[in-house]
Amino acid sequence: MCARVSGVSSGVAVITVDEQGANTIIVIPGANGEVTPADVDLAQPAIAQAGVLVCQLEVPLAATLAALRGSACAAGCARSSILRRQSRISPKKFSG
């Protein structure tokens, strides 16, 4: 499911590497930061049909939890796997 959010750009992440090889990831969440549990509810028919649900915590934590809860309720559907891969961004940034 894809939706446009008026007045919000798409997100971007830029990785910088210093001379010692340490990296820093600069994240501007853009529209990803606007995803709500209500948006996830609207997408539940598509989620229920998916063979895999991937949650990377690149949207607000409440939206990720809604997807996981909905997925657990639809466990008897076509889904064979749930993959949670935490991005380097702290979920605390999106907990509000």
N, C-alpha and C positions, 0 to 999 in steps of 0.2 A: 504494500500500500504506500502510496506517495501522496503528499499533500503540500500545498503551498501555504506559507505563513506570510500574510501581508506585512510588509514593512520590516521583515527580518531576512537577512542573507543566509545562505547556506553556511555551514560550519567549516572550519579549517583548522588544521594542526600543522605547525611548523616545527621541525626538529633541528636544533642547532647543536654543533659539536665543537667543544673548545680544543685548545692545543694539546691538552692532556688526554683527550678522547672521551671526556665526560659529556653526556648529552643532556639537553634540556628540551622539553617539549612544551611549546607555547600553544595553548588551545583556546580558540574562540568558538564556542559551541553553536552560535547562530541558531538556526531553526531547530536543531537537535535539542537545544536547551528549553524549547517550548513544548515538547511532547508531554502530554498528560495521560493519566490513567483513562480518562474518557476517550482519548484518541485510540488507546490500546483496545478499549471495549469495542469501538467501531471496527477495528481491524481483526477482531476475534474470528470471524468466519475464515479469513485468509490464514490466520495463524493456525487454526484447527486443521486446515488442509495441508499444512507444511510437513515435510518429513523431518525437518530439523529446525529448532528454534535457537538462534544465536543471540546471546545477551552479552554485550561488551561494556556495559555501564557507560555508554557514550550519550545517554539520554538521562533525564532525571531519575533518581532511584525509585521514586513512586511509580513511574511508568514501567520500569524494568520489573518491579515486583508485581505489578498488575499483569504483565505478560506471563511471568512465571506462574502466578496463581491461576490465571486462565488456562495456561498450558497444562497444569496439574489436573484441573477439572476436566480437561479434554483428553486425558491420558489414554482413553480407549480409541482415540481417533488414529489417523494415519501416521502420527508423529513417531519416529523411532528414536530420536535423540534430542536432548537439550544440552547445549554447549554454553557454558558461562566462561567467558574470557575477559577478565578485568583489564580495562585499559589503564594506562598509567595515571589518568586523571582521577583525583580523589572524588568518591561519591558524595563527600560532604559538600562539595561545590554545588551539587544538584539536589540536595536533600530538602530544600525549601520549596 
